[in-house]
């Protein structure tokens, strides 16, 4: 199955200055980066994709929905103006320049099945499923942004931070693809903007739209002052020194677009509350029967991540076993995730803070531990202990955030989590209803596993995975068999080398 995508319009959207009387329009402003922003200079943009059912023609969309989408984007950018800013790397230190003349790129495209015998509706339905799909099918549906060049690059070009693309599958659906450099906003902040944009678009498209203050679409007005984040350890200076002296970029930042491994496929898995309860009971049962220490923290996030970590490692070694019957299981395996900072700083920060307020969590175990009979207990202990340590001191190992992440990213055996099930993306309704499916396209390059809240099951977690097909087959088999074991409360996960 293939998709042909044709661009029908490209426009630049500027913040709707003058729309909001309560705010004095700033013609130009410089926003410095905080110590929590700097690490993201090394990484490529996040690329979420929202698929909506839309049983109308391209003409219907361009004549009715598109003008409202543009207007609502323009108005919502007024209170989210850092998204339309430009990142300047020179002169050092890097900063955001915000100006009313800056714009956000919006691309409009139309898609159709590449095969004459294929039905467009079937193509959209296929993209919206959980089943394995060719990852490259999604790449034309998201916009690209220039990568942030390394610090010693000769490029002085300002870097745009946000772009959008809407692709119409006539009489079938819409795909809203976004790209955003993490340096300007974390997932919580970006979600505030998305909800404001969607709410305003939905209100404008209602049969009887009524005037409303734009601020009403934000729970509280965005808080832009990044100096609210205290830095007693001098992390900003340390991180800037590492940035200025580094020639390293995350492997996912090596090109402008979204280019994945040619044979890579993406699938979605769901871990529901029933499965989480089964994993918890299995862990506690193993701890009781084996006289093992109980993990200090067994939240739904930890339970899901522990299970995924083990499945990923077992899938990796199950493929290696075909060529190497005695693989090296003494090597370390890393697990990385992002920890929200608003509740972990020890001092109040406005919930509407516009910027990054997250820390980095890194966990390590040996491959032998993660394929053994107590594998999930080991994984849950390591993850739970790290979460509790971050709860106590988010910056406990912050001096090593960049150096650790570099070593982590360059290692063969590592798993990274992108996204968060606490960000309610499935509530993003632009007037077309709830998304039918959400994908994170950036994981094709970053080798991360994405997590979103489940669309259909309260408390559940959707897991997005993009892997070469042989590894995906192994992952799928072990994921399914592993959950079955958890639900049966057996004593071991299936051996990857039967």
VOMARTOR-894352 format. One record per residue (C-alpha): residue in three letters; x, y, z; residue number from 1. Coordinates in pm, 1 decimal. Each point is the difference from the previous one (the first is absolute). Layout:
N
<"ALA", <X, Y, Z>, NUM>
...
This chain:
498
<"UNK", <0.0, 0.0, 0.0>, 1>
<"UNK", <137.8, 340.5, -98.7>, 2>
<"UNK", <-112.8, 361.3, 37.2>, 3>
<"UNK", <39.6, 289.1, -240.1>, 4>
<"UNK", <5.9, 338.3, 175.7>, 5>
<"UNK", <-30.8, 325.5, -194.4>, 6>
<"UNK", <45.1, 342.0, 157.6>, 7>
<"UNK", <-286.8, 230.5, -97.9>, 8>
<"UNK", <85.7, 303.4, 212.1>, 9>
<"UNK", <283.0, 131.8, 209.1>, 10>
<"UNK", <-55.4, 302.4, 221.2>, 11>
<"UNK", <158.6, 185.6, 286.9>, 12>
<"UNK", <-211.4, 72.5, 308.5>, 13>
<"UNK", <92.5, 287.9, 228.3>, 14>
<"UNK", <-133.7, 70.9, 348.2>, 15>
<"UNK", <-323.0, 198.5, -24.8>, 16>
<"UNK", <131.6, 322.1, 149.4>, 17>
<"UNK", <-277.0, 232.5, 106.9>, 18>
<"UNK", <-243.4, -286.2, 66.1>, 19>
<"UNK", <65.2, 4.9, 372.5>, 20>
<"UNK", <-53.3, 333.1, 165.9>, 21>
<"UNK", <113.7, -117.8, 341.5>, 22>
<"UNK", <356.7, -55.2, -117.2>, 23>
<"UNK", <236.1, 265.6, -122.9>, 24>
<"UNK", <147.4, -127.2, -323.7>, 25>
<"UNK", <376.8, -28.1, 18.9>, 26>
<"UNK", <161.1, 78.5, -335.0>, 27>
<"UNK", <320.9, -180.5, 92.6>, 28>
<"UNK", <112.2, -179.1, 313.3>, 29>
<"UNK", <293.4, -219.2, 95.7>, 30>
<"UNK", <-72.0, -310.1, 207.1>, 31>
<"UNK", <301.1, -164.9, 158.1>, 32>
<"UNK", <23.5, -376.5, 44.2>, 33>
<"UNK", <-12.8, -158.2, 344.4>, 34>
<"UNK", <218.9, -286.3, 121.4>, 35>
<"UNK", <-291.4, -233.0, -82.3>, 36>
<"UNK", <-12.2, 119.1, -361.7>, 37>
<"UNK", <367.5, -31.8, -92.8>, 38>
<"UNK", <21.2, -385.2, -11.2>, 39>
<"UNK", <-265.3, -2.0, -271.9>, 40>
<"UNK", <230.7, 186.0, -238.7>, 41>
<"UNK", <148.5, -342.2, -76.2>, 42>
<"UNK", <-325.3, -159.9, -113.9>, 43>
<"UNK", <-224.7, -3.3, -305.2>, 44>
<"UNK", <-363.4, 119.5, 3.2>, 45>
<"UNK", <-287.0, -199.8, 136.3>, 46>
<"UNK", <-252.8, -85.0, -275.0>, 47>
<"UNK", <-347.2, -92.6, 126.7>, 48>
<"UNK", <-261.4, -100.5, -257.0>, 49>
<"UNK", <-375.8, 16.6, 64.5>, 50>
<"UNK", <-232.9, -197.5, -226.7>, 51>
<"UNK", <-364.8, 112.3, -12.6>, 52>
<"UNK", <-300.9, -143.7, -178.1>, 53>
<"UNK", <-114.2, 261.6, -254.4>, 54>
<"UNK", <-254.7, -128.9, -256.3>, 55>
<"UNK", <13.5, 308.0, -222.4>, 56>
<"UNK", <166.5, 111.0, -321.3>, 57>
<"UNK", <318.7, 200.4, -36.7>, 58>
<"UNK", <-208.0, 297.1, -118.9>, 59>
<"UNK", <-217.6, -20.8, 311.3>, 60>
<"UNK", <310.0, 9.6, 218.9>, 61>
<"UNK", <173.1, 286.8, -180.2>, 62>
<"UNK", <-316.9, 210.7, -18.1>, 63>
<"UNK", <-135.1, -55.7, 351.3>, 64>
<"UNK", <241.8, -158.0, 249.2>, 65>
<"UNK", <331.6, 139.3, -124.8>, 66>
<"UNK", <-79.9, 372.8, 46.6>, 67>
<"UNK", <-105.4, -68.4, 358.4>, 68>
<"UNK", <308.5, -212.9, 61.1>, 69>
<"UNK", <222.8, 284.3, -119.5>, 70>
<"UNK", <-185.7, 261.1, 204.1>, 71>
<"UNK", <4.0, -206.2, 318.6>, 72>
<"UNK", <370.4, -76.3, -46.6>, 73>
<"UNK", <77.6, 368.2, -46.5>, 74>
<"UNK", <-195.5, 98.9, 308.6>, 75>
<"UNK", <136.2, -277.8, 220.4>, 76>
<"UNK", <358.3, 85.4, -98.5>, 77>
<"UNK", <-53.1, 340.5, 154.6>, 78>
<"UNK", <11.5, -150.2, 349.1>, 79>
<"UNK", <247.6, -270.2, -106.4>, 80>
<"UNK", <230.2, 237.5, -184.7>, 81>
<"UNK", <327.6, -184.9, 86.6>, 82>
<"UNK", <-114.0, -270.4, -245.2>, 83>
<"UNK", <27.9, 251.8, -283.7>, 84>
<"UNK", <339.2, 121.8, 123.4>, 85>
<"UNK", <337.3, -72.4, -156.7>, 86>
<"UNK", <284.7, -170.6, 180.1>, 87>
<"UNK", <327.7, 191.5, -31.0>, 88>
<"UNK", <317.4, -189.1, 83.2>, 89>
<"UNK", <237.5, 291.2, -56.0>, 90>
<"UNK", <113.2, 200.5, 177.1>, 91>
<"UNK", <15.3, -243.4, 291.6>, 92>
<"UNK", <-191.6, -75.0, 215.9>, 93>
<"UNK", <-290.5, -123.4, -217.6>, 94>
<"UNK", <-325.8, 191.5, 31.8>, 95>
<"UNK", <-348.9, 27.2, -147.1>, 96>
<"UNK", <-85.3, 313.2, -192.8>, 97>
<"UNK", <-373.9, 65.0, 0.3>, 98>
<"UNK", <-139.9, 248.3, -250.2>, 99>
<"UNK", <-342.5, 80.3, -140.1>, 100>
<"UNK", <155.4, -44.8, -345.5>, 101>
<"UNK", <80.1, -365.5, 63.5>, 102>
<"UNK", <-230.0, -265.4, -144.1>, 103>
<"UNK", <-79.6, -369.2, 30.7>, 104>
<"UNK", <-0.6, -213.9, -312.2>, 105>
<"UNK", <-332.5, -170.6, -81.2>, 106>
<"UNK", <-9.4, -249.4, -288.6>, 107>
<"UNK", <-321.4, -132.0, -152.2>, 108>
<"UNK", <17.1, -323.8, -198.5>, 109>
<"UNK", <-226.4, -261.8, -152.4>, 110>
<"UNK", <71.6, -372.0, 16.2>, 111>
<"UNK", <-116.5, -291.8, -207.5>, 112>
<"UNK", <79.9, -368.0, -33.1>, 113>
<"UNK", <300.8, -51.6, -226.0>, 114>
<"UNK", <-142.9, -325.2, -133.5>, 115>
<"UNK", <-280.0, 31.1, -250.9>, 116>
<"UNK", <-181.5, -296.6, 151.0>, 117>
<"UNK", <13.2, 136.7, 356.3>, 118>
<"UNK", <-283.5, 195.0, 159.8>, 119>
<"UNK", <86.1, 331.8, 169.5>, 120>
<"UNK", <-227.0, -79.3, 292.8>, 121>
<"UNK", <177.5, -331.3, 51.5>, 122>
<"UNK", <335.5, 179.7, 1.3>, 123>
<"UNK", <-107.7, 242.3, 273.5>, 124>
<"UNK", <-154.4, -282.8, 201.1>, 125>
<"UNK", <322.5, -195.3, -30.8>, 126>
<"UNK", <204.2, 292.2, 130.9>, 127>
<"UNK", <-235.7, 29.5, 296.8>, 128>
<"UNK", <36.9, -358.0, 122.5>, 129>
<"UNK", <222.7, -153.4, 264.3>, 130>
<"UNK", <133.1, -265.1, -239.0>, 131>
<"UNK", <349.4, 9.7, -154.5>, 132>
<"UNK", <29.5, 261.6, -274.6>, 133>
<"UNK", <290.4, 113.5, -213.7>, 134>
<"UNK", <148.4, 289.9, 197.6>, 135>
<"UNK", <92.6, 189.7, -316.0>, 136>
<"UNK", <-369.5, 45.6, -84.8>, 137>
<"UNK", <-25.7, 262.7, 273.7>, 138>
<"UNK", <304.9, 206.4, -92.3>, 139>
<"UNK", <-167.4, 218.5, -267.4>, 140>
<"UNK", <-277.5, 84.0, 250.0>, 141>
<"UNK", <213.0, 202.2, 242.9>, 142>
<"UNK", <187.5, 324.5, -65.3>, 143>
<"UNK", <374.5, 20.2, 27.3>, 144>
<"UNK", <201.0, 258.8, 189.4>, 145>
<"UNK", <366.1, 86.0, -42.3>, 146>
<"UNK", <213.5, -185.9, 249.9>, 147>
<"UNK", <173.6, 206.0, 266.3>, 148>
<"UNK", <362.0, 9.8, -117.7>, 149>
<"UNK", <280.2, -98.4, 233.9>, 150>
<"UNK", <149.7, 282.1, 201.3>, 151>
<"UNK", <312.6, 47.9, -213.1>, 152>
<"UNK", <-192.4, 0.7, -325.6>, 153>
<"UNK", <67.6, 286.8, -237.3>, 154>
<"UNK", <-373.7, 46.3, -48.9>, 155>
<"UNK", <-141.0, 317.4, 147.3>, 156>
<"UNK", <-350.2, -49.0, -136.9>, 157>
<"UNK", <-274.5, 37.7, 261.0>, 158>
<"UNK", <-187.9, -326.5, 54.8>, 159>
<"UNK", <-382.5, -11.3, -12.5>, 160>
<"UNK", <-148.1, -199.7, 285.8>, 161>
<"UNK", <-346.2, -111.5, -107.6>, 162>
<"UNK", <-176.9, -105.6, -321.1>, 163>
<"UNK", <-332.8, -161.2, -87.5>, 164>
<"UNK", <-142.4, -201.1, -289.2>, 165>
<"UNK", <-354.8, -114.3, -64.1>, 166>
<"UNK", <-50.1, -275.8, -256.8>, 167>
<"UNK", <-345.9, -77.5, -134.0>, 168>
<"UNK", <-106.7, -350.1, -97.4>, 169>
<"UNK", <-310.4, 102.5, -198.2>, 170>
<"UNK", <-323.2, -140.0, 142.3>, 171>
<"UNK", <198.9, -198.0, 257.0>, 172>
<"UNK", <208.5, 191.1, 247.8>, 173>
<"UNK", <249.5, 268.2, 97.7>, 174>
<"UNK", <353.2, -31.9, 127.4>, 175>
<"UNK", <131.3, 290.5, 205.7>, 176>
<"UNK", <376.8, -33.8, 19.7>, 177>
<"UNK", <211.5, 225.7, 220.4>, 178>
<"UNK", <369.6, 54.8, 58.5>, 179>
<"UNK", <137.8, 184.4, 301.1>, 180>
<"UNK", <351.1, 41.2, 134.9>, 181>
<"UNK", <-3.9, -108.1, 362.5>, 182>
<"UNK", <225.0, 289.8, 98.6>, 183>
<"UNK", <-299.8, 237.3, -9.1>, 184>
<"UNK", <-255.7, -208.9, 189.0>, 185>
<"UNK", <-42.9, -328.5, 182.4>, 186>
<"UNK", <-296.7, -231.9, -60.4>, 187>
<"UNK", <-207.8, 166.6, 270.7>, 188>
<"UNK", <55.8, 346.4, -147.1>, 189>
<"UNK", <-62.5, -113.5, -356.8>, 190>
<"UNK", <-322.2, -165.5, 113.7>, 191>
<"UNK", <-118.8, 333.0, 146.9>, 192>
<"UNK", <49.4, 158.5, -340.2>, 193>
<"UNK", <-169.2, -286.2, -186.0>, 194>
<"UNK", <-303.3, 11.9, 226.0>, 195>
<"UNK", <-30.1, 375.8, -48.5>, 196>
<"UNK", <29.4, -33.8, -378.5>, 197>
<"UNK", <-248.8, -287.0, -14.7>, 198>
<"UNK", <-247.9, 167.6, 235.1>, 199>
<"UNK", <0.8, 321.9, -197.8>, 200>
<"UNK", <-34.8, -187.2, -330.0>, 201>
<"UNK", <-290.5, -200.7, 138.4>, 202>
<"UNK", <-171.7, 310.7, 132.1>, 203>
<"UNK", <40.1, 182.1, -333.5>, 204>
<"UNK", <-144.2, -295.7, -188.6>, 205>
<"UNK", <-307.2, -32.0, 221.5>, 206>
<"UNK", <-336.6, 88.8, -159.1>, 207>
<"UNK", <-30.1, 314.8, 211.1>, 208>
<"UNK", <352.0, 114.8, 89.6>, 209>
<"UNK", <8.0, 264.2, 268.4>, 210>
<"UNK", <272.5, 247.2, 91.3>, 211>
<"UNK", <224.6, -124.0, 273.9>, 212>
<"UNK", <317.7, 119.4, 163.4>, 213>
<"UNK", <297.1, -192.3, -131.3>, 214>
<"UNK", <130.6, -29.1, 352.8>, 215>
<"UNK", <-299.4, -216.3, 76.9>, 216>
<"UNK", <157.3, -277.7, -204.1>, 217>
<"UNK", <291.3, -10.6, 243.7>, 218>
<"UNK", <-80.9, -107.5, 354.7>, 219>
<"UNK", <228.8, 282.3, 108.6>, 220>
<"UNK", <202.9, 238.2, -217.9>, 221>
<"UNK", <331.7, -151.1, -114.7>, 222>
<"UNK", <295.6, 92.2, 219.4>, 223>
<"UNK", <302.6, 81.0, -215.8>, 224>
<"UNK", <267.4, 107.3, 249.7>, 225>
<"UNK", <255.0, -280.8, -1.9>, 226>
<"UNK", <194.3, 153.9, 286.6>, 227>
<"UNK", <-263.4, -144.4, 232.2>, 228>
<"UNK", <207.5, -320.5, -10.8>, 229>
<"UNK", <270.4, 20.2, 266.0>, 230>
<"UNK", <350.6, -118.8, -81.7>, 231>
<"UNK", <208.1, -14.8, 319.9>, 232>
<"UNK", <230.0, -268.4, -147.8>, 233>
<"UNK", <99.8, 209.3, -298.1>, 234>
<"UNK", <-137.1, -254.3, -246.8>, 235>
<"UNK", <-69.7, 260.1, -267.4>, 236>
<"UNK", <366.0, 96.1, -19.3>, 237>
<"UNK", <110.0, -364.9, 5.3>, 238>
<"UNK", <-242.6, -104.3, -273.3>, 239>
<"UNK", <92.6, 296.9, -217.0>, 240>
<"UNK", <367.6, -91.8, 33.0>, 241>
<"UNK", <-76.7, -356.3, -106.5>, 242>
<"UNK", <-209.3, 126.0, -290.2>, 243>
<"UNK", <265.4, 242.9, -121.5>, 244>
<"UNK", <274.0, -262.0, 15.5>, 245>
<"UNK", <-195.2, -289.5, -148.1>, 246>
<"UNK", <1.4, -142.6, -349.9>, 247>
<"UNK", <-263.5, -257.1, 93.8>, 248>
<"UNK", <-361.6, -14.6, -102.6>, 249>
<"UNK", <-260.2, -259.5, 80.9>, 250>
<"UNK", <-9.9, -260.4, -281.4>, 251>
<"UNK", <-355.8, 116.7, -66.7>, 252>
<"UNK", <124.9, 349.9, -87.7>, 253>
<"UNK", <209.6, -98.5, -298.6>, 254>
<"UNK", <-234.6, 129.4, -270.7>, 255>
<"UNK", <-280.4, 246.1, -60.1>, 256>
<"UNK", <-284.7, -236.0, -78.2>, 257>
<"UNK", <-141.2, -320.2, 144.0>, 258>
<"UNK", <202.3, -280.1, -150.7>, 259>
<"UNK", <-27.9, -338.6, 161.1>, 260>
<"UNK", <148.9, -338.9, -70.8>, 261>
<"UNK", <-147.3, -115.8, -333.8>, 262>
<"UNK", <-140.6, -325.0, 139.2>, 263>
<"UNK", <-130.8, 156.4, 319.7>, 264>
<"UNK", <-362.1, -62.3, 96.4>, 265>
<"UNK", <-206.2, 162.6, 273.8>, 266>
<"UNK", <-256.1, -165.1, 222.5>, 267>
<"UNK", <-212.2, 106.5, 294.6>, 268>
<"UNK", <-49.1, -212.4, 310.7>, 269>
<"UNK", <-232.6, 66.7, 292.1>, 270>
<"UNK", <67.2, -67.4, 366.4>, 271>
<"UNK", <-331.9, 36.5, 179.8>, 272>
<"UNK", <-70.9, 28.0, 369.4>, 273>
<"UNK", <-79.3, -371.8, 17.8>, 274>
<"UNK", <339.8, -82.7, -148.1>, 275>
<"UNK", <168.9, 245.6, 237.2>, 276>
<"UNK", <-166.3, -174.8, 294.5>, 277>
<"UNK", <126.5, -332.2, -134.7>, 278>
<"UNK", <356.6, 131.0, -28.9>, 279>
<"UNK", <-18.1, 141.2, 354.2>, 280>
<"UNK", <-130.0, -327.3, 142.1>, 281>
<"UNK", <268.9, -195.9, -184.8>, 282>
<"UNK", <272.3, 225.0, 143.4>, 283>
<"UNK", <-133.0, -23.2, 354.5>, 284>
<"UNK", <-42.1, -377.0, -30.9>, 285>
<"UNK", <360.7, -42.7, -116.8>, 286>
<"UNK", <123.6, 223.5, 280.6>, 287>
<"UNK", <-191.0, -200.5, 261.4>, 288>
<"UNK", <96.0, -342.8, -131.1>, 289>
<"UNK", <363.7, 88.6, -65.7>, 290>
<"UNK", <52.7, 214.3, 309.8>, 291>
<"UNK", <84.4, 295.3, -225.5>, 292>
<"UNK", <-26.7, 365.3, 91.9>, 293>
<"UNK", <-313.0, 168.5, -129.3>, 294>
<"UNK", <38.3, 288.1, -245.8>, 295>
<"UNK", <-44.0, 330.5, 185.2>, 296>
<"UNK", <-237.9, 142.7, -259.8>, 297>
<"UNK", <-248.4, -193.6, -216.9>, 298>
<"UNK", <-194.5, 266.7, -186.2>, 299>
<"UNK", <-173.1, -82.7, -331.5>, 300>
<"UNK", <292.4, 173.5, -175.1>, 301>
<"UNK", <263.4, -210.5, 178.7>, 302>
<"UNK", <-194.1, -323.8, -53.1>, 303>
<"UNK", <-40.1, 67.2, -371.5>, 304>
<"UNK", <358.0, 114.2, -53.5>, 305>
<"UNK", <145.7, -294.7, 192.3>, 306>
<"UNK", <-196.3, -242.3, -216.7>, 307>
<"UNK", <97.5, 179.1, -323.7>, 308>
<"UNK", <367.6, 12.7, 95.9>, 309>
<"UNK", <9.5, -375.7, 55.4>, 310>
<"UNK", <-190.4, -77.4, -320.5>, 311>
<"UNK", <229.5, 225.3, -204.3>, 312>
<"UNK", <316.3, -161.3, 139.8>, 313>
<"UNK", <-131.9, -353.3, -49.5>, 314>
<"UNK", <-103.5, 81.7, -355.7>, 315>
<"UNK", <350.5, 131.9, -68.7>, 316>
<"UNK", <173.6, -312.8, 128.9>, 317>
<"UNK", <-249.2, -239.9, -157.1>, 318>
<"UNK", <116.9, 125.4, -341.2>, 319>
<"UNK", <366.3, -10.3, 97.5>, 320>
<"UNK", <-35.3, -363.4, 104.6>, 321>
<"UNK", <-38.2, -109.0, -362.6>, 322>
<"UNK", <356.7, 109.6, -79.3>, 323>
<"UNK", <153.9, -9.4, 344.2>, 324>
<"UNK", <-124.5, -282.5, 226.3>, 325>
<"UNK", <199.0, 147.3, 292.3>, 326>
<"UNK", <-57.5, 376.9, -4.7>, 327>
<"UNK", <177.3, 227.1, 247.1>, 328>
<"UNK", <-255.0, 54.0, 274.5>, 329>
<"UNK", <237.4, 189.7, 227.0>, 330>
<"UNK", <-35.1, 324.4, -193.2>, 331>
<"UNK", <-198.4, 285.6, 157.0>, 332>
<"UNK", <-343.2, 92.3, -133.6>, 333>
<"UNK", <-125.4, 355.4, 53.4>, 334>
<"UNK", <-350.4, 138.3, 35.6>, 335>
<"UNK", <-62.3, 373.1, -29.5>, 336>
<"UNK", <-307.2, 209.2, 71.0>, 337>
<"UNK", <-111.0, 354.4, 73.1>, 338>
<"UNK", <-123.1, 100.9, 344.6>, 339>
<"UNK", <-237.5, 291.4, 48.4>, 340>
<"UNK", <144.6, 275.7, 217.4>, 341>
<"UNK", <-290.4, 219.2, 109.7>, 342>
<"UNK", <-67.0, -212.7, 308.7>, 343>
<"UNK", <363.5, -97.2, 62.4>, 344>
<"UNK", <176.6, 335.9, 32.2>, 345>
<"UNK", <-79.1, 66.8, 364.4>, 346>
<"UNK", <-131.5, 348.2, -75.7>, 347>
<"UNK", <-304.3, 123.3, -190.9>, 348>
<"UNK", <8.0, 51.7, -377.0>, 349>
<"UNK", <-314.5, 111.2, -182.3>, 350>
<"UNK", <-185.8, -290.3, -161.0>, 351>
<"UNK", <-17.8, 209.6, -316.5>, 352>
<"UNK", <379.8, 42.8, -18.3>, 353>
<"UNK", <91.1, 14.8, -369.3>, 354>
<"UNK", <324.7, -188.0, -51.7>, 355>
<"UNK", <175.8, -316.9, 109.8>, 356>
<"UNK", <-43.5, -113.8, 356.8>, 357>
<"UNK", <115.2, -360.7, -18.7>, 358>
<"UNK", <291.8, -207.7, 118.5>, 359>
<"UNK", <172.6, -306.7, -138.7>, 360>
<"UNK", <-22.1, -346.6, 149.6>, 361>
<"UNK", <249.8, -270.9, -94.1>, 362>
<"UNK", <-19.9, -359.3, 119.2>, 363>
<"UNK", <251.0, -280.2, -49.7>, 364>
<"UNK", <-5.7, -378.9, 34.1>, 365>
<"UNK", <193.7, -285.8, -159.0>, 366>
<"UNK", <-145.0, -193.2, -289.5>, 367>
<"UNK", <28.2, -316.7, 208.8>, 368>
<"UNK", <-226.2, 148.6, 266.9>, 369>
<"UNK", <-257.3, 109.0, -258.3>, 370>
<"UNK", <-36.4, -344.4, -160.0>, 371>
<"UNK", <4.0, -196.5, 325.7>, 372>
<"UNK", <-294.3, -142.7, 188.1>, 373>
<"UNK", <-32.4, 308.0, 221.7>, 374>
<"UNK", <42.3, 241.4, -291.9>, 375>
<"UNK", <-301.8, 222.3, 62.9>, 376>
<"UNK", <75.4, 19.9, 372.2>, 377>
<"UNK", <349.6, 123.3, -87.3>, 378>
<"UNK", <-136.2, 249.4, -253.9>, 379>
<"UNK", <-272.2, 127.7, 233.9>, 380>
<"UNK", <247.7, 38.1, 287.2>, 381>
<"UNK", <242.5, 197.7, -215.2>, 382>
<"UNK", <-273.3, 223.1, -144.9>, 383>
<"UNK", <-186.7, 47.1, 328.0>, 384>
<"UNK", <318.3, 88.9, 187.6>, 385>
<"UNK", <91.9, 258.8, -261.6>, 386>
<"UNK", <-345.6, 157.2, 10.1>, 387>
<"UNK", <15.0, 25.5, 379.7>, 388>
<"UNK", <348.3, 153.0, -21.8>, 389>
<"UNK", <-127.9, 258.7, -247.4>, 390>
<"UNK", <-295.1, 70.5, 230.6>, 391>
<"UNK", <247.6, 81.4, 275.5>, 392>
<"UNK", <245.4, 198.4, -213.3>, 393>
<"UNK", <-68.2, 57.2, -369.3>, 394>
<"UNK", <353.0, 131.9, -48.1>, 395>
<"UNK", <184.9, -274.1, 191.4>, 396>
<"UNK", <203.8, -100.7, -306.1>, 397>
<"UNK", <-70.2, 304.3, -213.7>, 398>
<"UNK", <368.7, 83.8, -52.0>, 399>
<"UNK", <19.4, -317.2, -209.1>, 400>
<"UNK", <-324.3, 45.2, -195.9>, 401>
<"UNK", <168.8, 84.1, -331.0>, 402>
<"UNK", <303.9, -227.5, 32.0>, 403>
<"UNK", <-212.0, -292.3, 121.7>, 404>
<"UNK", <-255.1, 51.4, -275.3>, 405>
<"UNK", <275.5, 2.2, -260.2>, 406>
<"UNK", <145.0, -329.3, 127.0>, 407>
<"UNK", <-350.6, -137.6, 26.6>, 408>
<"UNK", <-97.3, 96.6, -355.9>, 409>
<"UNK", <316.0, -139.5, -153.3>, 410>
<"UNK", <-31.1, -338.1, 172.2>, 411>
<"UNK", <-148.0, -292.0, -191.3>, 412>
<"UNK", <-231.6, -114.0, 276.8>, 413>
<"UNK", <-220.5, 283.0, 113.1>, 414>
<"UNK", <-369.3, 78.2, 15.1>, 415>
<"UNK", <-141.5, 352.4, 13.6>, 416>
<"UNK", <-354.3, 106.3, 82.6>, 417>
<"UNK", <-157.4, 285.8, -195.6>, 418>
<"UNK", <-324.0, 167.5, 102.4>, 419>
<"UNK", <-207.6, -45.0, 310.8>, 420>
<"UNK", <-335.8, -166.8, 74.7>, 421>
<"UNK", <-76.6, 294.1, 229.7>, 422>
<"UNK", <-35.2, 235.1, -298.5>, 423>
<"UNK", <-357.6, -48.1, -118.3>, 424>
<"UNK", <61.8, 29.6, -374.4>, 425>
<"UNK", <-316.4, -190.7, -92.7>, 426>
<"UNK", <-201.5, 297.2, 125.5>, 427>
<"UNK", <140.5, 215.2, -282.3>, 428>
<"UNK", <-319.3, 77.0, -195.3>, 429>
<"UNK", <16.1, 268.0, -270.8>, 430>
<"UNK", <-368.0, -43.3, -86.5>, 431>
<"UNK", <54.3, -331.0, -178.4>, 432>
<"UNK", <-51.3, -216.7, 307.8>, 433>
<"UNK", <260.6, -179.8, 205.0>, 434>
<"UNK", <305.2, -133.5, -182.8>, 435>
<"UNK", <-47.7, -348.5, -133.4>, 436>
<"UNK", <370.7, -71.5, 46.7>, 437>
<"UNK", <313.3, 176.4, 122.9>, 438>
<"UNK", <349.9, -86.8, -114.7>, 439>
<"UNK", <342.9, 134.5, 91.6>, 440>
<"UNK", <191.9, -0.9, -328.0>, 441>
<"UNK", <331.1, 113.8, 150.6>, 442>
<"UNK", <54.4, -342.0, 163.4>, 443>
<"UNK", <91.8, -138.8, -343.3>, 444>
<"UNK", <337.0, 175.1, 31.4>, 445>
<"UNK", <42.6, 20.7, 376.3>, 446>
<"UNK", <-63.7, -372.4, 67.8>, 447>
<"UNK", <-226.9, 107.0, 284.0>, 448>
<"UNK", <-325.5, -157.0, 118.0>, 449>
<"UNK", <-288.6, 246.5, 15.2>, 450>
<"UNK", <-261.3, 3.5, 273.6>, 451>
<"UNK", <-346.5, 160.5, -21.6>, 452>
<"UNK", <-314.8, -42.7, 199.6>, 453>
<"UNK", <-227.4, -267.1, -145.3>, 454>
<"UNK", <-279.1, 132.9, -217.9>, 455>
<"UNK", <-251.7, -265.5, 93.2>, 456>
<"UNK", <89.8, -117.1, 348.2>, 457>
<"UNK", <15.6, 234.4, 299.5>, 458>
<"UNK", <333.2, -32.0, 176.5>, 459>
<"UNK", <154.8, -204.2, -279.4>, 460>
<"UNK", <317.5, 87.4, -190.9>, 461>
<"UNK", <57.6, -17.4, -375.0>, 462>
<"UNK", <350.6, -109.0, -90.7>, 463>
<"UNK", <147.3, 102.1, -335.8>, 464>
<"UNK", <293.4, -203.3, -132.9>, 465>
<"UNK", <198.3, 34.5, -324.4>, 466>
<"UNK", <241.0, -284.0, -73.9>, 467>
<"UNK", <145.4, -195.8, -290.9>, 468>
<"UNK", <-251.7, -268.5, -90.7>, 469>
<"UNK", <188.3, -303.3, 142.7>, 470>
<"UNK", <40.4, 176.4, 333.8>, 471>
<"UNK", <-362.5, 117.2, -7.4>, 472>
<"UNK", <-115.9, -359.2, -52.6>, 473>
<"UNK", <204.7, -110.0, 301.0>, 474>
<"UNK", <-118.7, 295.8, 209.7>, 475>
<"UNK", <-365.7, -69.6, -85.6>, 476>
<"UNK", <28.9, -368.1, 84.9>, 477>
<"UNK", <171.0, 64.3, 333.3>, 478>
<"UNK", <-234.8, 287.2, 89.3>, 479>
<"UNK", <-307.7, -215.8, -57.5>, 480>
<"UNK", <142.2, -306.0, 171.4>, 481>
<"UNK", <135.5, 207.7, 287.6>, 482>
<"UNK", <-335.4, 162.5, 76.6>, 483>
<"UNK", <-164.6, -340.4, -14.1>, 484>
<"UNK", <245.8, -126.4, 259.3>, 485>
<"UNK", <-58.8, 308.0, 217.2>, 486>
<"UNK", <-372.6, -59.0, -7.4>, 487>
<"UNK", <47.0, -366.1, 89.1>, 488>
<"UNK", <227.1, 97.1, 289.8>, 489>
<"UNK", <267.1, -248.4, -102.2>, 490>
<"UNK", <355.8, 13.9, 128.6>, 491>
<"UNK", <200.0, 89.7, -310.8>, 492>
<"UNK", <-20.8, 181.2, -327.6>, 493>
<"UNK", <58.6, -205.1, -317.5>, 494>
<"UNK", <366.3, -68.0, -72.5>, 495>
<"UNK", <118.5, 182.2, -310.2>, 496>
<"UNK", <210.1, -304.4, -94.8>, 497>
<"UNK", <-236.2, -299.9, 33.1>, 498>
